Amino acid sequence: MALPVLRVMQRSCKRIVLWGPLPYLELLAASGLDSNCLAYHRRRGISGVSDAIHAAADMRRFRADAILLLPNSFESALLATIAGIPRRVGYATDGRELLLTDVASEIRPQHIVHEANRFARLAEHAGFDDAGPNDYQLSISAPDNHTEKILPPCSKYVGIFAGSANDPAKRWPVDSFAHLINLLHQEWGVHPVLFGTNADRPVNDAIIAVCKTEVANLSGISLTDLARALMQCRMVVSNDTGGAHLSAALGRPTAVVFGPTDPTRSCPRGEHVVQLSKQCFCQPCGYDECPLDHACMETLSPDQVFTKVEGLWWAAQ
């Protein structure tokens, strides 16, 4: 969702420095985003204090004129302040207003604003131009034969993001994903591929255990290799996770299952994206754990999803 803003900054600035988790920086580098990269990962406990101090020192060495704080966290604003960056632009979230030199006003009503629009508003406040139609797209280069080592060439791969390690309520049930995979293989002869982080591996293993067809499990591959593998997929079905946004940015036909989260705020954009939702009375609740019966996910049937994704499959021929 931040990609359009990064593209605009790339065109407008003599030099930009991207600060964030290393996997994201590697992905952007592979996509051709020309910038300096400053990786940051803070460990837990006392070691994390050292990581934060070193990050602020590294930021100071770049002598940046300004920083656009896309994260809403207090920590990001604090480190930018310690680094001595003179102009710090962001939203007054997480109690950090006094750490910012430029506070952007929120778009109202805030609860139905797409995150991509919030980022665009922040860039506008900082003086950048609007994003163009191609700024939402992502393309990934790959060394010769590298992608084939991840997934051999095939025209019938369907990517599946069944996990959501930090937010269990966003997961469509294991049995539902397995049933959908069986339907896709039976009707169209697809080759299903499960994606996700290492934390999602148990969910993917559980799906494989009840599937009636062979399923590839690529849990834990790097973010850049994930993007390359997604380019091999004819279609992607996903929970509301980062994988859905990556798939859509790469131009893959993408179907996204929504339960407790609000598609108005977080659905990937594009005509090649389909929303899948049961639309229960309690949606969207935003809870990490459902206090009721999780009807938004439990009652969304694989047959309903199959019917909704049929158009994506045939359009992708």
N, C-alpha and C positions, 0 to 999 in steps of 0.2 A: 504493500500500500504506500510505502515511502518512495518507491522507485521513480514516479514522475517528478517529485521534488528534487531527487538526486540528479536526474537528467537536466533539469532546469539550472541547477547550481553549476553543473559541469560546463554548460554553455556560457554562463554569466561570470564565472570567477576565473582569475588567473591561476589560482591554485586552491584546491579543496583537500581537506584531510578528513577521511572517514574514520570515525572512532566507534568501535563496537566489537562484538564477538568475532573471533577469527573466521569461523565458517561462513558468516555473512560477507565478510570482506573478500574471502577467496571467491565466492560466487560472483560478486560484483566485478572483481578483476577479470574473471573468465568471460564476463558479459561485455567487456570492453570499456568499463567505466574507468576513465583515466584519472587517478587520484593517488595521493599518499594515504597509506592505511596504518592505523594505529590500533592494534588489537588490544582488547581489554576483557579479562575474565577475573572476577574477584572470587577467591576461594572462601570457604566458610571459616569462622573463627578468627584468631589473631593473625593468621596468614593473610586474610582478606584485607586487613589494615595496611599491610605492606604492599599488597597489590594496588590498593587505591592510591597510596602515596607515590608509588612509581608511575602510575598512570597520569597523575596530575603533573609530575615532573616531565614526563614525555610530552604532554600537551603543551607545557610551557615552552619547551625547546622549539616548537613549530612557530611560535610567536604569531598566532592567528589573530586577525583583526576582530573576528566575530565568530560566534558559534550558534547554530540553529539546533535547539534541543528538542528533537523529536520524541524521545522518551518522556513520560510524565513524572519520572521519579525525582525525589529530593536529591538522591545521590549524584545523578548526572549534573544537576545545577551546582551542587557543592564542589564537585571536582573541577568544573569549569571556572568557578570563582577562585578556588585555590590556585589554579593554573594561571590566573591573572589575565584571562581573556577579557578585553575591555567591553565588548558588546555581547550580551547573553540574551538570546531571544527564545521565549517559550511561553507556555501556558502556566497560569498560577495554580498548579496542581500540587498535591502532596505537601502543602505548607511551605513552598519554596519561593514565594513571591518576592521576598526581600533579597534573594540571591540573583534575581533577574534584573537586567537593565531595561529590557523591552518586554512588556507583558502584552501578549496578544489577547484580544477579546474573543470569547467563545462564540461559536455560531449557535443561535437559539432556534428551536428548543434543542438543547444539548443531547437529550437522550435518543434522538432519532437522526443524529448526524453521522454520516459514514466517516470512518477513520481517515480515509484518503482525503476527504474534504477538509478535515481538521488539519492535516499536514499541509495541504495546499493553502489554507488560510494563514498558517504560520509563515510559509514562504512569502506570501503576499505581504504580510506585515513587515517582513524583513527587506522588502523591496525587489523581490524576484518576479519575473514574468510568469504568466500562466503556462501550464504544461500543454504540450501538443498531443495530437492523437496517437503518435507512435511512442510517446514517453511511457506508456503503460506496458509496453512490450519488452520481453526479455529474450535474448538469443545467446546461446552458449557455444563457444568453440570447443573442440575436442582434438587431442592428438590423434594421429592416424591409428585406426583399429582400437582405440581406447574404449569407445562406447560398446563395440561388439564384445569386448571382454566382460562388460557388465550385463548386457542382454544381447544374445545373438539376434541377427536381423529377423523380423517377423512382422506381419501386418495386422496381427490380431491380439496384441497385448492390451490388456485393460489394467490400469493401475488402481490399487486400492489403498486408501489410508483409513485403517480401521481403529487406530489408537487415538489417544489423547491423554497422555500419562498424567498431566497436571490437572486435568478437568474431567473426571469420570462421567459426569452427567452429559457430556457432549458425545459420548460413544453410542452409536447404534449397536444393538446387541450382537454378540459373536455369532449366534445361530442365524440371525437375519443376514449378516454378511455372507456366511457360508451358504445359505439358501440362495442368495442372489448370485453368488459365484457359480453354483451348480446350474442355475437357470441360464446364465450367460454362456456357459460352456455347452449346455445341452442344445440351446437354440442357435447359437452363432459360432460355436467352436472356438471360443476365445481362449487365450492363454493368460490367466490371472497372475498378477504380480503384486505382492504385498510390500508396502513401503512403511517407513517409520523410523524412529530413533531406537536405540538399544532398549530404552525403557518401554517401548511398545512391543518388543519381541514376544513377551508372554501372551499378549492378545493375539498377535499374528500366529503364534504356535497353536493357540486354542482353535483358531479358525481352520488352520490346515488339518487339525486332528479330526474335524467333522466334515470336511469337504470330500466330495466323491470324485474329484479330479485332481491332477497334479497342480500344485501352486508354488510359484517361486517366492522365496522370502528374502527380500533385500533389506531387512531391518539393519540399521546402523551404518549404512554407507554414508560417505561424506555428502554434504549439501550440494556441492558442485557435481559430483557423480549422480546424485539423485536427479538433478536437473537434466543431465544428459540421458539418464534412463527414461525420464518422463517424456522426452522428445521422441522416444521409440513407441510410446503408448498411443493407441488410436483413441482411447477415451479414459477418463479417470473418474472414480467414484470416491468421495471422501467425506469424513466428518468435517465439522467447521474447525479446521486446523490450518497451520501455515502451509502444509503441503497443497491444499486446495488453491491458495493464492499463488504459489509457485507454478502449479500446473496451468492456471488460467493465464498468468503472465507469459508463459511459454506458448500460449495459443492452443493448448490442448482442450478439446471438449470436456467440460468438467461439471459433474453433478455433485452438489453439496447438501449433506443432510443437516438440517437445523432442528435443534430441540430447545434447550434453555437459552441459547444466544439469539440475537436479533439480526436477521439478514439485512435489515435496513442499515445497520451500522457496520457489518463485517462481511457481507457476501462479496466474493470476487466479482469484478466487473467484466462485462463483455456479453455479446450475443451468443457466445459459445458456452455460457454458464447457465445451468439449470438449478433452481432451488428445490429441495425436497423437504417437505414439512407436513406434519399431520394437522397443524393449526389447532391445538388444544386450547381450552379457555385460559390456561395458566401460562401460555407462551407469550413473550419470552420472560423467563423469571430471573435468569442470570445466576442461578445457584450452581455451585460446584457439585453438590450432592442433592438429589431430589428428595424433598420431604414427603412426597406423596407416593404415587405408584409408577412414576417415570413414563406416563402414558404417551408423552410426546415422541418417545423413541420406541417403546414397546409395541405400540399399536400401528406404527408405520410398517406396512408389510413389504416383504421382498417383491411380491407380485406388483404392488403399486409402484415401487421404485423401478422395476423392470420396464413397466409401461412408460414411465417418464423418461427413461434414458434411451429408449428405442430410437427416438428421433436423432439424438446425438450420435448414436452408433452409425446409422445409415448416412447421415450428413457428412461423416468423417471419411467416407470411402474415397 
